[in-house]
């Protein structure tokens, strides 16, 4: 006879007792939560079989099997996401979330995060170098200071690079303010990269490809059990790439290896270890200037003003350990630590503004060596529990991020003697100068840590209430060691924020089993490296209070065909307060500020992703974004981010032709359309008008193991600037039409 599961003590009551002891008990509480959950989840025997059917069967989630199962890799959507620590469906998540699956990456032949993000609803990729290694990601008019890898927080870096996507199973993208699991930062977007895990079933997959501009790539992925019982499993992923580009003098190569082991210590406890090494050798170019008429240059897209000694070496080393302990009835304790080391060594030249003849005669050369180290840790406890005939959920955790950076820079712009015309680039015009990497030396340290908790309760079967928050501590120390070749005596600049509380609340209502309404409120904060003016001393006063971002969002979500097709729509308003603006009571030119600025972003988004029929997959979305400064003496009424287009549409779809027409053929088609964007203000600005790009693919399944495909990007060879900047550089053309042929295999 089955047993009834009932709790001997109400879990929320117990949690509140523990939290009431203050924040000092939070971390010890997590270490003791195994005992806590034993009280919560201890089953007792009862003969009340009606309760078994009414409560246990209906409301208790199935116990998790720890043994690794195959990843869902044939869809454009996913049934569960993990960006909020707790595993839940897209329909159960009261914020806007997009997922880029492994299948979609393969179908579009995408291997870098910057290319993947271009097809995500409402996202804008801000490019900072011609080769495409330096990028920021914006949504709703704002960027992000951090991203996640398997739920652990790392610093974003517009002067660094991300890992090749061959390492990951999917990408989860949450738009809007989300400090619950990241702490301090901008309110734009949170990205979670979900790695490939070691599986028990043997699988060997790979792909070789050749494309435009001598772009050759190969990758392989093998996984399987390493012991007879499958308790020990392993996975190894490798990728190599050698490429030229459409720009003169800019080429590169990439090498990557990723390995991971998983071991089931017990039936409900798994230890995962892994490491990744990536090395990219390429050429750093910071783009084109604008023209002598103040407008974007209309020159050949292959034009590049790099020199033959320009180079860049980018190295990533990642190490992680993860311990998961599954409890009865879907409870989980999870601890993760990760070390990320990024090295960046570059030598490059920058152009100058051309004169009326197109001549540039004020080139400069620079070089730097930089190392970034991130250590991050996360520990959380999550459990569902039964109360009043419904299943609720409680989560509590803590995370820690420590980042150290050191940069050795040569002099700020070594002059290069000579002239290059914008219509006749020359990669051999200037000899390589001597670079003294000890001319300018600086280091930075940041710490970002906090305690977070969330409670999901269902007072009614169709109604879910979510409440939670985070208490965060943040500190940065910036030190100049050498400046202009001399040892610096300047004191370190310290900025901090202590015990900042950011709340979160949401409500979801199921209209029927397939459709739900939701509304959510979220906040985020960002410390400011600005100071007030002290009229008594005539100098620097206090550090400004952090900026605070608040977001209200409401929307509708739907899931059909057993969650194989997900639909969503959302409207939002995001307010950014306490922004630093100039203190007009202070003496002019000293740079003192007051925290009185305010900005706002409003918009709406719609998205569909998944399987329409057995043969038809689709992902499509549209975003409207309007941001403006509400209180700012210099930018009142102007957009917060001029590079974010008001209108952003994307589509990618594939269709498998019926076997009655032709067997094994897949057709794919994509569109990306954006409205205009610009940089500068008034008459002193450069602008790219709106444009539409098309892409297509043709795939043929030769047999169950081999597939041949052709992908074409920028199908109609549209000429456009992907990045614009009203400065002497940072204007970059988008890629012309490119064609890639690939052969993939699986065993």
Secondary structure, DSSP 8 states (H G I E B T S, - for coil): -------SS-HHHHHHHHHTT-GGGHHHHHHTHHHHHHHHH-------HHHIIIIIIHH-------S------S-SS-S-B-TTSS-B-STT-SS-EEEEEHHHHHHHT--SHHHHHTTSTTEEEEE-STTS--EEEEETTB--SEEEETTEEEE--TTS----GGGEEEEEEEES---TTT-SS-SSEEEEEEE----SS-EEEEEEEEETTTEEEEEEEEEEESSTTSSEEEEEEEEEEEEE-SSTT-EEEEEEEEEEEEEEEETTEEEEEEEEEEEEEE-----B---TTSS-----TT-----TT-EEEEEEEEEEEEEEEE-GGG-EEEEEEEEEEEEEEEEEEE-----TTSEE---EEEEEEEEEEEEEEEEEEEEEEEETTEEEEEEEEEEEEEEEEEEEE--S-EE--S-EETTB--TTSS------TTSEEEEEEEEEEEEEEEEEEEEETTEEEEEEEEEEEEEEEEEEEEETTEE-----EEEEEEEEEEEEEEEEEESSSSEEEEEEEEEEEE----EEEETTTTEEEEE---EEEEEEEEEEEEEETTTTEEEEEEEEEEEEEEEEEE-TTS-TTS--EEEEEEEEEEEEEEEEEEEEETTEEEEEEEEEEEEEEEE-TTTTTS-S-TTS-SEEEEEEEEEE--TTT-TTEEEEEEEEEE--EEEEETTEEEEE--EEEEEEEEEEEEETTEEEEEEEESTT----EEE--SSSS-BEE----EEEEEEEEE-
